Amino acid sequence: MRTSIAILAIILLPFFAPAATLPTGFSETIVSGLTSPTAMALAPDGRIFVCQQGGSLRVIKNGALLTTPFVTLTVDSNGERGLLGVAFDPDFLSNQSIYVYYTVPAPAGGRAHNRISRFTANGDIAVVASESPILNLNDLSLTATNHNGGAIHFGRDRKLYAGVGENATGTNSQTLANLLGKMLRLNSDGTIPTDNPFYGTATGNNRMIWALGLRNPFTFAVHPMSGRIFINDVGESTWEEIDDGIAGANYGWPNSEGPTTTPGETTPLYYYGHGPACAIAGGTFYAPEVRQFPASYFETYLFSDLCGGWIHELTLPPATPTDPTAITFVTGLSNPVDLLVGHDGSLYYLARGTGVGRIRWDASLHGDADGDGSTTNADLFYLINNIYGGGPAPAPGFDVDGNGQLNANDVSYLAAYLYGRGPAPI
């Protein structure tokens, strides 16, 4: 049986940091200083919260890693255990609630287990003693420390979804008697939605099960507009797979890995083989409000592989295609484990060997009227204020449409670009 890869291989692989190879016209900046990072999430105000496997939740603010962690938890970080997931409440701006997924150490004579807890933020740190556990998962094996999953995200339906590994016991994936090897769906307070697919057939907390038949869904992604969910399930011997998240689906593990024609099993939307790739670990839809990248990237799915050190782009029509294809976007990353898209359309990757990388399309910076290093709605208002309100002048030579003049046409041009309907600034 192939050794679990999702985190264990990251620990075993040497931490070297080769320069990433980006497509022409793209550039990156990197925030380093993290120790064994596992997952990240984007706050509404642009801060990035990063989980460190050892239990510290770190904050990147204005491009810099803050010295003081948001919170430091006591965790079991053996093997693939530890602090593994973080998510922001949909109402974070009003309730300041942040959720984490971590491994609780075994008490005397007991077993470790994974937990989802809610914390209240006070600026860049957690309110003291604000932890509120909302779900304690099943006890873990005394020997196997792998296949914990750990990703958590809120869906468009405002429910909290969690990917849970089968703890190296395949039979867990095919039973409704525990939460292991599943995708879970719960309310933000830990109660169970009555429209969950197994609400009427499972019992107790097992009614949280939304889909089953998974090995180790270490990461998954939610489309910000449609709510479509792609589950990245780490395979064993042959295939890595991207599963189309469907309520009540059974993805086949351990009876099948990769494509399946077995009745009652849902075949992957996309799958790829090993060598040197080994574990899908990170995925995100490129569908931000500000679509910074060229139009060919719009509505694609970007995903990364731990051992391959790459990010690939999967092009999909609105409905599931019969033959999706993926192309290479970035290579040379040092053990990537997570991806997300920023509010300004930048792509962020989290790599064990380097930290958090921010990838931008250089042409987008030509619309940076206020000089803050990115092109966002703020630049549009900055330009409007200059042209119509006598505000400060934009960057020297600022001319978005390239016609040699700075006027209302530049405002229209920049607005069309920011909202995905026009070309990049010239």
C-alpha positions in Angstrom: 0.0 0.0 0.0 1.3 3.4 -1.0 2.4 5.6 1.9 -0.1 8.4 2.5 1.1 11.5 0.7 -1.1 14.5 1.6 1.1 15.7 4.5 3.5 12.9 5.3 5.3 13.2 2.0 5.7 16.9 2.6 7.4 16.2 5.8 9.7 13.6 4.2 10.6 15.6 1.1 13.6 17.9 1.3 12.8 21.6 1.7 14.5 23.1 -1.3 13.1 26.3 -2.9 13.7 26.4 -6.6 12.5 29.5 -8.5 9.0 29.0 -9.9 8.6 29.1 -13.6 5.7 31.4 -14.6 4.1 32.1 -17.9 5.3 35.2 -19.8 3.8 38.3 -18.4 3.3 37.1 -14.9 5.4 37.8 -11.8 5.4 36.7 -8.1 6.3 37.9 -4.6 6.8 35.5 -1.7 6.1 35.9 2.1 8.4 33.5 4.0 8.9 32.7 7.6 6.2 30.1 8.0 6.8 26.7 9.6 5.2 23.6 8.2 2.1 25.4 6.7 -0.9 23.3 5.8 -3.8 25.6 4.7 -4.8 29.2 4.3 -7.9 31.4 4.0 -8.6 35.0 2.8 -10.3 37.5 5.1 -12.8 40.0 3.7 -10.3 42.8 4.3 -7.5 41.0 2.4 -5.5 39.5 5.3 -4.4 35.9 4.8 -4.6 33.5 7.7 -2.2 30.5 7.5 -2.4 27.3 9.5 0.9 25.9 10.8 0.8 22.2 11.4 2.2 22.7 14.9 -0.8 24.7 16.1 -0.2 28.4 15.3 -2.6 30.3 13.1 -0.5 33.1 11.5 -1.6 36.3 9.9 -0.2 38.0 6.7 -1.3 41.6 6.6 -0.3 44.2 4.0 2.1 41.7 2.5 4.0 41.0 5.8 3.9 38.1 8.2 2.8 39.3 11.7 5.0 38.2 14.6 2.1 37.3 17.0 -0.1 34.4 15.9 -3.9 34.9 15.8 -4.0 31.9 18.2 -1.8 29.0 19.2 -3.5 25.7 19.9 -2.2 22.6 21.6 -2.4 20.0 18.9 -1.2 16.5 18.1 1.0 17.1 15.0 2.3 13.6 14.5 2.3 12.4 10.9 -0.5 14.2 9.1 -2.3 15.6 12.2 -2.2 19.1 13.5 -3.8 22.4 12.6 -5.2 21.6 9.2 -8.0 24.0 8.1 -9.4 27.6 8.6 -12.5 29.4 7.3 -14.2 32.8 7.8 -17.8 33.0 8.7 -20.0 34.5 5.9 -20.9 37.2 8.4 -17.4 37.8 9.6 -17.6 41.5 9.3 -20.4 41.6 11.9 -19.6 38.6 14.1 -15.8 38.2 13.7 -16.1 34.4 13.7 -13.2 32.2 12.5 -13.3 28.4 12.3 -10.4 26.0 12.5 -10.0 22.2 12.1 -7.3 20.6 14.2 -6.3 17.4 16.0 -6.9 17.3 19.7 -4.2 15.3 21.6 -5.2 12.1 23.2 -6.2 12.3 26.9 -4.7 9.9 29.3 -5.9 6.4 28.3 -7.8 7.8 25.4 -7.4 8.6 21.7 -6.8 11.7 19.7 -9.6 13.1 17.5 -10.1 16.0 15.1 -12.2 19.0 16.0 -13.8 22.0 14.4 -13.9 25.0 16.7 -15.1 28.6 16.3 -13.0 31.6 17.6 -13.9 35.3 17.9 -11.4 37.8 16.4 -10.2 41.0 18.1 -8.3 42.5 15.3 -5.3 40.3 14.4 -5.6 38.1 17.5 -8.3 35.8 19.0 -10.3 36.9 21.9 -9.0 35.1 25.0 -11.0 31.9 25.9 -13.3 32.5 22.9 -13.0 28.9 21.6 -16.3 27.2 21.0 -16.0 23.6 19.8 -18.8 22.9 17.3 -17.9 19.3 16.3 -15.7 16.6 17.7 -15.1 13.9 15.1 -14.6 10.2 15.7 -11.6 8.9 17.7 -8.5 8.3 15.6 -6.4 5.2 15.3 -3.8 4.4 17.9 -1.3 3.7 15.1 -2.3 5.5 11.9 -1.6 9.2 12.0 -2.5 9.8 8.3 -5.5 10.7 6.2 -7.1 13.4 8.3 -8.4 15.7 5.6 -8.9 19.1 7.2 -10.1 21.5 4.7 -13.2 23.6 5.7 -15.1 26.2 3.7 -18.5 27.8 3.7 -20.6 27.2 0.7 -22.9 29.6 -1.1 -25.7 28.1 1.0 -23.9 29.5 4.1 -23.3 26.0 5.4 -19.9 24.9 6.6 -18.4 22.0 4.6 -15.5 19.9 5.9 -13.4 17.3 4.2 -12.5 14.3 6.5 -10.0 11.6 5.7 -10.7 7.9 6.4 -7.7 7.6 8.8 -6.0 4.9 6.7 -9.0 2.5 7.1 -10.8 2.2 3.8 -14.0 0.7 5.3 -14.7 3.9 7.1 -15.4 5.6 3.7 -18.4 3.3 2.9 -20.3 3.4 6.2 -22.9 5.9 7.5 -21.8 4.9 11.1 -18.9 7.4 11.3 -17.7 10.7 9.8 -14.4 9.4 8.4 -13.8 9.4 4.6 -16.6 11.9 4.0 -17.6 15.4 3.1 -19.6 16.9 5.9 -22.2 19.7 5.9 -23.2 21.5 9.0 -24.7 24.8 10.3 -22.3 27.4 11.6 -23.3 26.6 15.2 -22.6 22.8 14.8 -26.3 21.8 14.3 -27.3 19.6 11.4 -29.2 20.9 8.3 -32.4 18.9 7.9 -31.9 18.8 4.1 -28.7 16.8 4.3 -28.9 13.8 2.0 -28.6 11.2 4.8 -30.5 13.1 7.5 -33.3 10.5 7.5 -31.1 7.4 7.3 -28.1 8.1 9.5 -28.2 8.8 13.2 -26.7 11.4 15.5 -23.8 13.5 14.1 -23.6 11.1 11.1 -26.5 13.0 9.7 -23.8 15.6 8.8 -22.5 13.4 6.0 -23.0 15.1 2.6 -21.0 12.7 0.5 -18.9 9.5 1.1 -16.4 7.2 -0.5 -13.4 9.5 -0.1 -9.9 8.6 0.8 -8.3 11.8 1.9 -10.0 15.0 0.7 -7.2 17.2 2.0 -8.5 20.2 0.0 -11.6 21.3 -1.9 -12.9 24.5 -3.4 -16.2 26.3 -3.6 -17.1 28.4 -6.7 -17.8 32.0 -5.4 -20.8 32.5 -7.6 -22.4 29.2 -8.5 -21.5 27.4 -5.3 -20.2 24.4 -7.2 -17.8 22.3 -5.1 -14.7 20.4 -6.4 -13.2 17.9 -4.1 -9.5 17.1 -4.4 -9.1 13.5 -3.2 -5.6 12.1 -2.7 -5.2 8.7 -4.3 -3.2 5.7 -3.3 -1.5 3.7 -6.1 -2.5 5.2 -9.4 -4.8 8.2 -9.6 -5.4 11.6 -8.1 -8.9 12.9 -8.7 -11.0 16.0 -8.8 -14.6 15.0 -7.8 -17.7 17.1 -8.7 -19.3 17.7 -5.3 -22.8 16.3 -5.3 -25.0 15.8 -2.3 -25.4 12.1 -1.5 -22.6 11.0 -3.9 -20.4 8.0 -3.3 -16.9 8.4 -4.9 -16.0 4.7 -4.6 -13.1 4.5 -2.2 -11.8 1.9 -1.3 -13.7 -0.1 -3.9 -12.4 2.1 -6.7 -9.7 4.7 -7.3 -9.9 7.1 -10.3 -12.5 6.4 -13.0 -15.3 4.0 -12.2 -18.3 2.5 -14.0 -19.7 0.7 -10.9 -23.4 1.5 -10.4 -23.9 3.8 -7.4 -20.4 5.3 -7.7 -19.6 8.8 -9.1 -16.6 8.8 -11.4 -14.1 11.7 -11.0 -14.6 14.8 -13.1 -10.9 14.8 -13.8 -8.0 12.4 -12.8 -4.3 12.2 -13.4 -1.6 9.6 -12.7 1.5 9.5 -10.6 5.2 10.1 -11.4 6.5 12.5 -10.4 3.1 13.8 -9.4 1.9 12.1 -6.2 -0.9 14.1 -4.4 -3.4 16.7 -5.4 -3.1 19.4 -2.7 -4.8 22.6 -3.5 -7.4 23.9 -5.8 -9.4 27.1 -6.5 -11.8 28.5 -9.1 -10.5 31.5 -11.0 -13.7 33.5 -10.7 -13.0 36.6 -8.7 -14.9 39.9 -8.8 -11.8 41.6 -10.2 -10.6 39.3 -13.0 -7.0 40.3 -13.2 -5.7 37.5 -15.3 -6.2 37.2 -19.1 -9.6 36.1 -20.3 -8.4 32.6 -21.1 -8.2 31.9 -17.3 -11.8 33.0 -16.5 -13.9 30.3 -15.0 -11.1 27.8 -15.0 -10.1 25.5 -12.1 -6.5 25.8 -10.9 -5.0 22.9 -8.9 -1.6 21.9 -7.6 0.3 18.7 -6.9 2.6 18.3 -3.9 5.4 16.3 -5.5 4.9 17.6 -9.0 5.5 21.1 -7.8 3.1 22.5 -10.4 -0.2 24.3 -10.8 -2.4 23.2 -13.7 -5.4 24.9 -15.3 -8.5 22.9 -16.0 -10.9 24.4 -18.5 -14.5 23.6 -17.9 -17.9 24.6 -19.5 -20.7 25.3 -17.1 -21.9 21.6 -17.2 -19.7 18.6 -16.6 -17.7 17.8 -19.8 -16.9 14.3 -21.0 -13.3 15.1 -21.8 -11.9 18.0 -19.7 -8.3 18.9 -20.4 -5.7 20.5 -18.2 -2.7 22.6 -19.2 0.4 23.7 -17.2 0.3 27.1 -15.6 3.2 27.2 -13.1 6.1 24.8 -12.4 9.0 24.7 -10.0 7.0 25.2 -6.7 8.4 23.7 -3.5 5.7 21.3 -2.2 2.5 23.3 -2.8 -0.4 22.5 -0.4 -3.1 25.1 -1.0 -4.4 27.8 -3.4 -6.7 30.7 -3.3 -7.7 33.8 -5.4 -7.4 37.2 -3.8 -9.9 40.0 -4.0 -7.9 41.8 -6.7 -7.7 38.6 -8.8 -4.1 37.6 -7.8 -3.5 33.9 -7.3 -1.9 32.9 -4.0 -0.2 29.5 -3.4 0.9 28.0 -0.1 4.1 25.9 -0.3 5.8 24.0 2.5 9.2 24.9 1.2 8.8 28.7 0.6 5.7 30.2 2.2 2.9 32.2 0.5 3.4 33.2 -3.1 1.4 35.9 -4.8 1.1 35.6 -8.6 0.0 38.6 -10.6 -0.4 39.4 -14.3 2.0 42.3 -14.9 -0.3 44.1 -17.4 -2.9 44.5 -14.6 -0.5 46.8 -12.8 -0.9 49.4 -15.6 -4.2 50.2 -14.0 -2.7 50.9 -10.6 -3.8 54.6 -10.3 -3.2 54.9 -6.6 0.2 53.2 -6.5 -0.6 50.6 -3.9 0.8 47.7 -6.1 -2.5 46.2 -7.3 -5.4 47.2 -9.6 -8.8 47.2 -7.8 -12.0 49.2 -7.4 -10.0 51.6 -5.4 -8.1 52.6 -8.5 -11.3 53.3 -10.4 -12.6 55.6 -7.6 -9.1 57.2 -7.4 -9.3 58.0 -11.2 -12.9 59.3 -11.0 -11.9 61.5 -8.1 -9.0 63.0 -10.1 -11.0 63.6 -13.3 -14.3 64.8 -11.8 -13.4 65.9 -8.2 -10.0 67.5 -8.5 -8.4 64.7 -6.4 -4.7 63.8 -6.6 -3.2 62.8 -9.9 -2.6 59.2 -10.7 0.8 57.7 -11.4 2.9 59.7 -13.9 1.9 58.9 -17.5 -1.3 57.1 -16.4 -3.3 56.4 -19.5 -5.4 53.2 -19.2 -6.6 53.0 -22.8 -3.3 54.1 -24.4 -4.7 56.9 -26.5 -2.4 59.5 -25.1 -5.0 61.4 -23.0 -6.4 61.0 -19.5 -10.1 61.5 -19.5 -13.5 59.8 -19.0 -12.7 57.2 -21.6 -10.0 55.8 -19.2 -12.6 55.5 -16.5 -14.9 53.4 -18.7 -12.0 51.3 -19.9 -10.8 50.5 -16.4 -14.3 49.7 -15.2 -14.8 47.3 -18.1 -11.5 45.5 -17.3 -12.1 45.3 -13.5 -15.5 43.6 -14.1 -14.3 41.1 -16.6 -15.7 42.7 -19.8 -12.7 44.4 -21.3 -9.0 44.1 -22.1 -6.2 44.9 -19.6 -4.8 48.4 -19.2 -2.3 49.3 -21.8 
